[in-house]
Amino acid sequence: AALLKTLEEPPAHVVFIFATTEPHKVPDTIRSRTQRFDFARVPLRKIADRLQAIAGRERADKDGVQFTLEDVDSGIDPATVTREPYRKSGWVVNLTLVAGLLLGLLAVQVAEHLDDRITSTREVGVFLGLDVLGEIPKLQADREGLLLLTDRSDPAESEAFRALRAQIVTRLEDSSGSKVVLLTSAESGEGKSTVSVNLARMLAMEGQRVLLFDAELRRPSMKSLLADPQGLGLEEVLRGEASLKEAVQRSLIPGVDVLGADEGLQEAAEMAGSSRFRAALQAAPEDYDVVVIDSAPVNAVSDAALIARRADATLLVIRLGVTSRGSAQAALKKLADMKVKVLGAVVNGARPCVAYHGYKKRRDLARETETIERAGEELVGIE
């Protein structure tokens, strides 16, 4: 209506076209006088023809009505068929790939920064530069918190310690006289005491005389678990109340003797550096083939690296999923500053050896025994 008022000569008849998606909101006065078209179903050409017919009827009744088909088609562009498929710009795809790669690398760096725990044997060599001398699986046998292998233990567990024994013996072949091997770790709870006692057992099974020396002066455990807690021990040696031979006790493990304290010692750091402690370490190898020292964690106490200086070889125990790269590297630096020779690493908590179980299953011992009994002296070999 406002548009019609601006015209100098308003037309006698006007046709309004309403385009709406909500026809129910159109006033009843207008809806009753309109022709409804569904643009989704009715082709636009038919709508134009309908409007042309309305315009023709109005032109016949009244003069002054002007309506042409071009007025309807003026806003419609003709459809064209593309000759090539639609393609995104190459730089957009390349930019997306580069951005995804950068975000992935950033996520990896953040994850490694937040969690730097060692999770595989390969990482020991890559990040610490140490040879892995043994891979110890998670042990099942339990004796009051100390995991001690027995004859009923899983053979794969015993085989892991045999492999560790072979590595140590081979690498120390050139050492003259007794061999003093010290086991330590970066932090507590990484299984060095468990590795120490089972390594001593495997060395004794080979016929060697073994002394298990508990150098955990603050938290000793070997004497109370494997020998008589009320008997003489390392504390009496350090106070000058007993000799080394008097303080050494036989353990529950055949062929292994134990020297240790039954409770934590006061001023442990000073005792570790005392002349009596040095004398005990020097005298221990005289009556034994191998001395296995269970030491305190390097990063926890200062005397661990000091004791390690007096050993022929030092092993660093690393527990997968527990030991972090930062703590292990800090422990190695402390040992290097004290000029300690680190022979290698012992990985604790590794996956069980699947190859050994497969080898064991392939052998049929009952068939081999029957073949031997049947063939007797004519037996040459068993395939």
C-alpha positions as CSV (number, residue, x, y, z in Angstrom):
1,A,0.0,0.0,0.0
2,A,2.9,2.4,0.8
3,L,4.4,1.6,-2.6
4,L,1.1,2.4,-4.5
5,K,0.9,5.8,-2.8
6,T,4.2,6.8,-4.4
7,L,2.8,6.3,-7.9
8,E,1.4,9.3,-9.8
9,E,-1.4,7.3,-11.4
10,P,-2.1,4.2,-9.3
11,P,-3.3,1.2,-11.4
12,A,-6.8,0.0,-11.2
13,H,-5.9,-3.6,-10.5
14,V,-2.8,-5.0,-8.7
15,V,-1.7,-8.6,-8.5
16,F,0.4,-9.5,-5.3
17,I,2.6,-12.6,-5.1
18,F,3.3,-13.9,-1.6
19,A,6.2,-16.2,-1.1
20,T,6.1,-17.7,2.4
21,T,7.1,-20.9,4.2
22,E,4.4,-20.4,6.8
23,P,1.1,-20.0,4.9
24,H,-0.9,-20.3,8.1
25,K,0.3,-16.9,9.2
26,V,-1.2,-15.2,6.1
27,P,-4.3,-13.1,7.1
28,D,-7.7,-14.6,6.2
29,T,-8.7,-11.6,4.2
30,I,-5.8,-12.2,1.8
31,R,-5.8,-16.0,1.9
32,S,-9.4,-16.1,0.7
33,R,-8.5,-14.1,-2.5
34,T,-5.2,-15.9,-3.4
35,Q,-4.2,-18.7,-5.7
36,R,-1.9,-21.1,-3.8
37,F,1.1,-22.8,-5.4
38,D,3.5,-25.3,-3.9
39,F,6.9,-24.4,-5.3
40,A,8.3,-27.7,-4.2
41,R,5.9,-29.7,-6.4
42,V,4.6,-27.4,-9.1
43,P,7.2,-26.4,-11.8
44,L,7.9,-22.7,-12.1
45,R,6.8,-22.7,-15.8
46,K,3.3,-23.8,-14.8
47,I,3.1,-21.1,-12.2
48,A,4.1,-18.6,-14.9
49,D,1.4,-19.9,-17.3
50,R,-1.2,-19.5,-14.5
51,L,-0.2,-15.9,-13.9
52,Q,-0.3,-15.2,-17.6
53,A,-3.8,-16.5,-17.8
54,I,-4.8,-14.3,-14.9
55,A,-3.2,-11.3,-16.6
56,G,-5.0,-12.1,-19.9
57,R,-8.4,-12.2,-18.1
58,E,-7.8,-9.0,-16.4
59,R,-6.7,-7.4,-19.6
60,A,-9.9,-8.4,-21.3
61,D,-12.0,-6.9,-18.5
62,K,-10.0,-3.8,-17.8
63,D,-7.5,-1.7,-19.5
64,G,-4.1,-0.8,-18.0
65,V,-3.1,-4.2,-16.8
66,Q,0.4,-5.1,-18.0
67,F,2.0,-8.5,-17.3
68,T,4.4,-10.4,-19.3
69,L,6.2,-13.8,-18.9
70,E,9.5,-12.1,-19.1
71,D,8.7,-10.5,-15.8
72,V,8.6,-14.0,-14.2
73,D,11.6,-15.4,-15.9
74,S,13.8,-12.3,-15.4
75,G,15.2,-13.6,-12.0
76,I,15.8,-17.2,-13.2
77,D,19.2,-18.4,-14.6
78,P,19.3,-21.3,-17.0
79,A,20.9,-24.6,-15.6
80,T,24.2,-25.7,-17.0
81,V,25.9,-29.1,-17.0
82,T,29.5,-29.1,-15.6
83,R,32.1,-30.8,-17.8
84,E,34.5,-31.7,-14.9
85,P,33.8,-33.0,-11.4
86,Y,34.0,-30.6,-8.5
87,R,37.4,-30.5,-6.9
88,K,38.6,-28.8,-3.8
89,S,41.6,-26.5,-4.2
90,G,44.9,-28.4,-3.8
91,W,46.3,-26.0,-1.3
92,V,43.4,-26.6,1.1
93,V,44.0,-30.4,1.1
94,N,47.8,-29.9,1.6
95,L,47.2,-27.4,4.4
96,T,44.9,-29.8,6.1
97,L,47.4,-32.7,5.9
98,V,50.2,-30.5,7.3
99,A,48.1,-29.2,10.1
100,G,47.0,-32.7,11.1
101,L,50.6,-33.9,11.1
102,L,51.8,-31.0,13.2
103,L,48.9,-31.6,15.7
104,G,49.8,-35.3,15.9
105,L,53.5,-34.5,16.6
106,L,52.5,-32.0,19.2
107,A,50.2,-34.5,20.9
108,V,53.1,-37.1,21.0
109,Q,55.5,-34.5,22.5
110,V,53.0,-33.6,25.2
111,A,52.2,-37.2,26.1
112,E,55.9,-38.0,26.4
113,H,56.5,-34.9,28.5
114,L,53.7,-35.8,30.9
115,D,54.5,-39.5,31.1
116,D,58.1,-40.5,30.5
117,R,58.0,-44.0,32.1
118,I,60.0,-46.7,30.4
119,T,57.6,-49.2,28.9
120,S,59.8,-51.4,26.7
121,T,63.2,-53.1,26.7
122,R,64.1,-51.1,23.6
123,E,63.7,-47.8,25.4
124,V,66.4,-48.9,27.9
125,G,69.0,-49.0,25.2
126,V,67.7,-45.9,23.4
127,F,67.3,-43.5,26.3
128,L,69.8,-44.9,28.8
129,G,72.5,-46.4,26.5
130,L,72.7,-49.7,28.6
131,D,72.8,-53.3,27.5
132,V,69.9,-55.3,28.8
133,L,71.4,-58.3,30.5
134,G,68.1,-59.9,31.6
135,E,64.4,-59.6,31.1
136,I,62.6,-60.8,34.3
137,P,58.8,-61.5,34.0
138,K,56.4,-60.8,36.7
139,L,56.9,-63.5,39.3
140,Q,54.0,-65.5,40.8
141,A,55.6,-67.1,43.8
142,D,55.4,-64.9,46.9
143,R,57.1,-65.3,50.3
144,E,56.1,-62.5,52.7
145,G,56.6,-59.8,50.2
146,L,59.8,-61.2,48.7
147,L,59.3,-63.1,45.5
148,L,61.4,-66.2,45.8
149,L,61.5,-68.8,43.1
150,T,61.2,-72.5,44.1
151,D,61.2,-75.8,42.3
152,R,57.5,-75.4,41.7
153,S,57.8,-72.0,40.1
154,D,57.1,-71.4,36.4
155,P,60.1,-72.8,34.4
156,A,60.0,-69.6,32.3
157,E,60.7,-67.5,35.4
158,S,63.7,-69.7,36.3
159,E,64.9,-69.6,32.7
160,A,65.0,-65.8,32.8
161,F,67.3,-65.8,35.8
162,R,69.5,-68.4,34.2
163,A,69.9,-66.1,31.2
164,L,70.8,-63.3,33.6
165,R,73.3,-65.5,35.3
166,A,74.9,-66.5,32.0
167,Q,75.3,-62.8,31.0
168,I,77.0,-61.9,34.3
169,V,79.3,-64.8,34.4
170,T,80.4,-64.3,30.8
171,R,81.1,-60.6,31.2
172,L,83.1,-61.2,34.4
173,E,85.2,-64.0,33.1
174,D,88.3,-61.9,33.0
175,S,87.9,-60.8,36.6
176,S,90.5,-62.6,38.8
177,G,89.3,-64.1,42.1
178,S,85.9,-63.6,43.5
179,K,83.3,-61.5,41.8
180,V,81.3,-58.8,43.6
181,V,78.1,-57.9,41.9
182,L,75.9,-55.0,43.2
183,L,72.3,-54.5,42.2
184,T,70.6,-51.1,42.7
185,S,67.8,-49.1,41.2
186,A,66.8,-45.5,40.7
187,E,63.9,-45.5,43.1
188,S,62.3,-47.9,45.6
189,G,59.8,-50.5,44.6
190,E,61.5,-51.5,41.3
191,G,62.2,-55.1,42.4
192,K,66.0,-55.1,43.0
193,S,65.8,-57.2,46.2
194,T,63.7,-59.8,44.4
195,V,66.3,-59.9,41.5
196,S,69.2,-60.1,44.0
197,V,67.9,-63.1,46.0
198,N,66.9,-65.1,42.9
199,L,70.1,-64.3,41.2
200,A,72.0,-65.6,44.2
201,R,69.9,-68.8,44.1
202,M,70.7,-69.4,40.5
203,L,74.4,-68.8,41.0
204,A,74.3,-71.3,43.9
205,M,72.6,-73.9,41.7
206,E,75.6,-73.8,39.5
207,G,77.8,-75.0,42.4
208,Q,79.2,-71.6,43.4
209,R,79.6,-70.4,47.0
210,V,77.4,-67.3,47.2
211,L,77.1,-64.6,49.8
212,L,74.0,-62.4,49.8
213,F,75.1,-59.1,51.3
214,D,72.2,-56.9,52.4
215,A,73.5,-53.3,52.1
216,E,70.1,-51.7,52.6
217,L,71.2,-50.2,55.9
218,R,68.0,-48.2,56.4
219,R,65.5,-50.9,55.3
220,P,67.1,-54.3,55.5
221,S,65.1,-57.4,54.7
222,M,67.2,-60.4,53.8
223,K,68.2,-61.5,57.3
224,S,64.7,-61.4,58.7
225,L,63.2,-63.3,55.7
226,L,65.9,-65.8,54.9
227,A,67.8,-66.4,58.2
228,D,67.5,-66.0,62.0
229,P,66.4,-62.5,62.8
230,Q,67.7,-62.9,66.4
231,G,71.2,-64.0,65.4
232,L,74.3,-62.0,64.8
233,G,74.3,-59.7,61.8
234,L,75.8,-56.8,60.0
235,E,75.1,-54.3,62.8
236,E,77.3,-56.3,65.2
237,V,80.1,-56.2,62.6
238,L,79.9,-52.5,62.2
239,R,79.9,-52.0,66.0
240,G,82.9,-54.2,66.4
241,E,81.1,-56.8,68.5
242,A,81.5,-59.7,66.0
243,S,83.7,-60.8,63.1
244,L,82.4,-61.3,59.6
245,K,82.5,-65.1,59.8
246,E,80.5,-64.9,63.1
247,A,77.8,-62.6,61.6
248,V,77.2,-64.6,58.4
249,Q,74.3,-67.0,58.5
250,R,73.1,-69.8,56.4
251,S,69.9,-68.9,54.5
252,L,66.8,-71.0,53.5
253,I,68.4,-71.2,50.0
254,P,70.9,-74.0,49.7
255,G,74.4,-72.8,48.9
256,V,73.6,-69.1,49.8
257,D,74.7,-67.4,53.0
258,V,73.3,-64.1,54.2
259,L,74.8,-61.1,55.9
260,G,72.5,-58.3,56.9
261,A,70.9,-56.3,59.7
262,D,67.5,-57.1,61.3
263,E,66.4,-53.5,61.5
264,G,67.4,-50.1,60.1
265,L,70.7,-48.7,61.4
266,Q,71.1,-45.1,62.7
267,E,73.6,-43.0,60.8
268,A,73.5,-45.4,57.9
269,A,75.4,-43.0,55.6
270,E,78.2,-42.7,58.1
271,M,78.4,-46.4,58.6
272,A,78.5,-47.1,54.9
273,G,81.6,-45.0,54.7
274,S,83.3,-46.3,57.8
275,S,86.4,-48.4,57.8
276,R,84.6,-51.4,59.3
277,F,82.1,-51.5,56.4
278,R,84.9,-51.3,53.9
279,A,86.8,-54.1,55.7
280,A,83.6,-56.2,55.6
281,L,83.3,-55.7,51.9
282,Q,86.9,-56.5,51.3
283,A,86.8,-59.7,53.5
284,A,83.6,-61.1,52.1
285,P,85.0,-62.4,48.8
286,E,87.7,-64.4,50.6
287,D,85.4,-67.3,51.4
288,Y,83.0,-67.0,48.5
289,D,83.0,-67.3,44.7
290,V,80.4,-64.6,44.2
291,V,79.1,-61.8,46.5
292,V,75.7,-60.4,45.5
293,I,75.1,-57.0,47.1
294,D,71.5,-55.7,47.5
295,S,72.0,-52.0,47.7
296,A,69.7,-49.0,48.4
297,P,68.2,-47.0,45.5
298,V,70.7,-44.5,44.1
299,N,68.4,-41.5,44.0
300,A,67.0,-42.1,47.5
301,V,70.2,-42.2,49.5
302,S,73.8,-41.0,49.0
303,D,75.6,-44.1,50.2
304,A,74.3,-46.4,47.4
305,A,76.8,-44.9,44.9
306,L,79.6,-45.0,47.5
307,I,79.1,-48.8,48.1
308,A,78.9,-49.4,44.3
309,R,82.4,-48.1,43.9
310,R,83.7,-51.2,45.7
311,A,81.9,-53.7,43.5
312,D,83.3,-55.4,40.4
313,A,80.1,-54.7,38.5
314,T,76.9,-52.8,39.1
315,L,73.5,-53.7,37.6
316,L,70.7,-51.2,37.4
317,V,67.2,-52.7,37.9
318,I,64.5,-51.1,35.8
319,R,60.8,-51.9,36.2
320,L,58.7,-51.4,33.1
321,G,55.9,-49.1,33.6
322,V,57.3,-47.8,36.9
323,T,60.8,-46.4,36.3
324,S,60.9,-43.1,34.5
325,R,63.5,-42.0,32.1
326,G,64.3,-39.0,34.2
327,S,65.0,-40.9,37.4
328,A,67.0,-43.6,35.6
329,Q,69.2,-41.0,33.9
330,A,69.7,-39.2,37.2
331,A,70.8,-42.4,38.8
332,L,73.2,-43.1,36.0
333,K,74.7,-39.7,36.4
334,K,75.2,-40.1,40.1
335,L,76.9,-43.5,39.5
336,A,79.1,-42.0,36.7
337,D,80.1,-39.1,39.0
338,M,81.4,-41.7,41.5
339,K,83.2,-43.5,38.7
340,V,81.0,-46.6,39.1
341,K,81.2,-49.3,36.4
342,V,77.6,-50.1,35.3
343,L,77.7,-53.5,33.6
344,G,74.1,-53.2,32.2
345,A,70.4,-53.2,33.1
346,V,68.0,-55.8,34.3
347,V,64.5,-55.2,33.1
348,N,61.9,-56.3,35.6
349,G,58.2,-56.8,34.9
350,A,58.8,-57.9,31.3
351,R,56.4,-60.0,29.3
352,P,56.8,-63.8,29.8
353,C,58.9,-65.6,27.3
354,V,56.4,-67.0,24.8
355,A,59.1,-68.8,22.8
356,Y,60.1,-70.9,25.9
357,H,56.6,-72.1,26.5
358,G,56.3,-73.0,22.8
359,Y,59.5,-75.0,22.9
360,K,58.3,-76.8,26.0
361,K,55.0,-77.8,24.4
362,R,56.6,-79.2,21.3
363,R,58.6,-81.8,23.3
364,D,56.8,-85.0,24.2
365,L,58.8,-86.4,27.2
366,A,56.6,-89.5,27.5
367,R,57.3,-90.4,23.9
368,E,61.0,-89.8,24.3
369,T,61.1,-92.0,27.4
370,E,59.2,-94.8,25.7
371,T,61.6,-94.6,22.7
372,I,64.7,-94.8,24.9
373,E,63.4,-97.9,26.8
374,R,62.3,-99.7,23.7
375,A,65.5,-99.0,21.7
376,G,67.9,-99.6,24.5
377,E,71.6,-99.8,23.5
378,E,70.7,-99.6,19.8
379,L,69.4,-96.1,20.2
380,V,71.4,-93.6,18.2
381,G,69.2,-90.4,18.4
382,I,65.7,-89.1,18.8
383,E,64.2,-86.9,16.1
